[in-house]
Amino acid sequence: MGRVQVAVAHSIPISVHYMLSRDEPYQDLGADWLARCNDDAHSRGLVARLERPGHTVPLDQPAA
């Protein structure tokens, strides 16, 4: 079994446990869920993860 299959197989019982323990129905986040994420916050999080072990990450502003 590949890594992706293991990850998906692991996420299913986690989701089921979450829904059953909180007595909540499943809610689909929608096809545009990732597009609704804040890109700036996501970028800052990724930079922080790289800087934690000591890397320096220069960020250039995109051309308008």
N, C-alpha and C positions, 0 to 999 in steps of 0.2 A: 504494500500500500504506500502511495506517495505522500509527501509531506502535506500537500494541499488536502488530500482526502482525509488524512489524520486530523488536520486542523478543523475541517468541516465536521467530521464525525465527533470531535470533542465539543464543538460549539453547540451541537443540537441538545445533548443532555444538560448542558449548562443553561441554555435558554429555557428548557422545560422546567428545570429546577427553579429558576427565577420566577417563572410564571406561576407555578404551583405554590411556591412558598409565599407569594404575595397575593395570590388569588386574583391575578390580572390576566385578561385575555391577550393574545398575541396582537401586536400592532406593527404592521409593515411600515418601515421608515420611508418607503417610496423610492422610485427610480432615481430621483434627483437628490437623494440624501447627501451624497458626497459633494455635489455642487453647492449645497447650502452651507457647507462648512466654511468657517472664516479662514481664508487663505493666509492672512497675516499671522493669525494665532498659530496656525499649523506650521508655518515657516519658523516662527520663534521657537516652537517646541522642538522642531528638528535641529535647529541651531544649538539649542540648549543641550540636547542629547549628544551632539558632537563635541561641544565645548567641555562637557563634564570630564572626559578623560584627558583633556589638555589640548585639544585641537583648536586652531584659530580659524574662524570662518568669516571671511569678508563677504558682505552682501552688497551687491550693486543694485541700484534702483532701475527698474525696467524703463526703457525709452518710451516716452509718451507719444 
